[in-house]
């Protein structure tokens, strides 16, 4: 089993790390190509490109100027402990026991606009670059064109025919993969809450549930659709009634 999730805009480069283990990203050569394009953009250009405030544009201009290789534990941080959004709140990596690190390192992949695809312990430096950003890289018109073939091939190399890929990424990031070319059987869990007598996907809660699902899959060693359906955290339960497609199990709260 492999699991894909999205990165987060919010970053944490200050909290004390629970481990001194780290690895290096696989696609730093590609990352450098993207960085060269980003580093030439002034704050105002970043503000327009990313639709962010002037303060965030200034911060990310500074990040782009500070980017440097080689990555070390002194100038970079493992991705699992650097991202700090809702998914990562649900995952709660800081409380994950160290004996589970080999499993999460083996199974979890984080899709990224700048780094392509990260293992949890891969070092990263602070950045902001959403996959949907309309950034031209050489002859590639955007980041999807730049990454799609590379990331799909990389995942296929890691997986056996018919192995399960659990898609817990947003549509924006999962679209960086060519699903039809994946060897895997793709399972995309959906999390819904009752609101005003209707079942809805509520973004904040769904993101947190994706992180909780990652945690559940790692801690239980789940490897089958049946085991995925066994997820029952944060009040969610698998609902056969509301599941319309077998590969899109719906969890209801």
C-alpha angles and dihedrals in degrees: 000000000000126000127204125200137169125255122242133244091220114078135194116201096154110060117100110264117240092214139029092215119116143158135198125254115256097223105049091129089060091042090057091054090054092043092055089058093046095046091060093058118096121220093264091053090049090049091055095040095051099028091235136139122273089251092054090044090054091048093051093045087056090048091051092050092048095051109120141163142260099051113222134171086260097059102025141038136215109269094233090063097035100060113077110178133118095284090054092048088058092046092048093195094181091069094045109115115247092238088067093057095089090054096048091044089053098044110030125078124181115208114218138182092219103030100032100215127001136195113221095256096044112122118243136177122224114283146144120215121135117209091238093058111124095234118151114217112191107301093345111101095209144354093274090059090045097051109024101088094038096051096042091051092046093053092047090053090055097047137066122230109283095008113148120259111193108208109209094151126109119259089254092062101031087057087069086076127072098231095190090058096049118109089212134096100239118219117189113189116207123206120205135179130201111247125166089350092304132103111238139168103243106199100218094047094041092053092050090048090054089057091047089051090054090052092048093049092050097044095046097039090231116186106164140063089246090056091048088055088055091073109124108161132134090014096302122134131183110258116204088183094060097038108102097175125035092224091053104057112190121220116198133201 
